[in-house]
Amino acid sequence: MIKYFFFLLSFLIISQIVSSQKPELIITGNGKELHLEHKVAAKESFFSVGRLYNVHPRHLASYNKLDFSKGLSINQKLWIPLTDTNFTQKVNTGTPIYYKTVQNEELIEVSKANKNVELEYLRAWNNLSGNNTGDYNKLIVGFLKSKEMPSGAIADKPIEKIEEKTKVVEKEIVEKKADEQRQPVVTEQTIIKTPENPELSGIGFFKSYFERQIKSNPVTKSETVTSGIFKTTSGWNDAKYYMLIDKVEPGTIIRVINPENNKVVFTKVLGEMNGIHQNEGLDIRLSNAAAEALGIKEQDKYIVKINY
């Protein structure tokens, strides 16, 4: 009888531990609006889920476009918004939040997809160096602030030491962006290089990023625009195509179609065109490698379709 009692007690304790364990928190979104996914369990409500993630229950209902008065259903999926209230990227304590990387994704791209978190923090939290994500398929990109979640600290990585280091500023990207925005409209025929790696030409490196982007933010805009070209060394060998466009978040991936031949490329937004006299009459600018991949020969203005 005593053995049976201890067996039952052990079983109940183990069951309680297993049921209380929370799965790893995986961040979703595209850099503009980040959130977590939560599957509603039995007896959970807006209040209990809100306490768990440190989100006001009414804000939780509003964020998911749900009627607060109707409650929740078992197995219902909720988006948990990550805000300044419950999410931090400036400390090394709390419940780790992870981001799933894609093949060949660089650390600087991980930063841009996650509210431009400092590269030094990413390196410290994940024991990385340089700009490569290594063999990791997920990286810590911040911490959830909640008394209801298990909390911990990244060992031997006090935030003071991180802040003492010289922050890695993306000088090359900033300088390249500024240089590209200063480029005049090309009026003479430019000699176009042939990509050394033909298999990388065509639709471009950012296609998989676009596919992941539209899973959380479906395509809502489709426009016919007037484009020009800016010069850059990128794209000829790595098929990384870029775009300048106003009022679109940098890092957004945009699909571009040449209506004359239906060729498609996927481009990453570097920045805006605002305030530059030479951009008057243009809606966007494409990198010269992107224009070449689309089969565009004009160097002044041409028409393309974009959607994102």
Secondary structure, DSSP 8 states (H G I E B T S, - for coil): -HHHHHHHHHHHHHHHHHHH----EE-BS-SSS-EEEEE--TT--HHHHHHHHT--HHHHHHHTT--GGG---TT-EEEEE--TTTEESS-SEEEEEEEE--TT-BHHHHHHHTTT--HHHHHHHHT--TTB-TT-SEEEEEEE--TTS--EE-TT--HHHHHHS-----HHHHHHHHHHHH-----S-------SSGGG-SS-TTHHHHHHHHHHS----EEEEEEEEE--STTTTT--EEEEETTS-TT-EEEEEETTTTEEEEEEEEE--TT-GGGTT-SEEEEHHHHHHTT---SS-EEEEEE-
